[in-house]
Amino acid sequence: MSEEQQKIASTLSSLDNLIEATKQKVEALQKHKKGLMQQMFVSGEG
């Protein structure tokens, strides 16, 4: 594997890591949103 190919492979690997981290962040935000929505409806009934 040439040096250029290694750089490309490293970049793609970094992108995969970034995508995975972003997916986890989105999931965390969706859970947070769901919790806030539930709180809003619970407090709205009282």
C-alpha positions in Angstrom: 0.0 0.0 0.0 1.4 3.3 -1.0 1.7 6.3 1.4 -1.2 8.0 -0.5 -3.4 4.9 -0.1 -2.6 4.8 3.6 -3.6 8.4 4.0 -6.8 7.8 2.2 -7.6 4.7 4.3 -6.8 6.7 7.5 -9.1 9.5 6.3 -11.9 7.1 5.6 -11.5 5.4 9.0 -11.6 8.8 10.6 -14.8 9.6 8.8 -16.3 6.3 9.9 -15.5 7.2 13.5 -17.0 10.7 13.1 -20.2 9.2 11.6 -20.5 6.7 14.4 -19.9 9.4 17.1 -22.5 11.6 15.3 -25.0 8.7 15.2 -24.6 8.3 19.0 -25.0 12.0 19.6 -28.3 12.0 17.5 -29.6 9.0 19.5 -28.8 10.8 22.8 -30.5 13.9 21.6 -33.6 11.9 20.5 -33.8 10.3 23.9 -33.5 13.7 25.5 -36.2 15.1 23.3 -38.5 12.2 24.1 -37.9 12.8 27.8 -38.7 16.5 27.4 -41.8 15.8 25.5 -43.0 13.3 28.1 -42.3 15.9 30.9 -44.2 18.6 28.9 -47.3 16.4 28.6 -47.2 15.2 32.2 -46.8 18.8 33.6 -49.4 20.0 31.1 -52.1 17.8 32.6 -51.6 19.2 36.1 
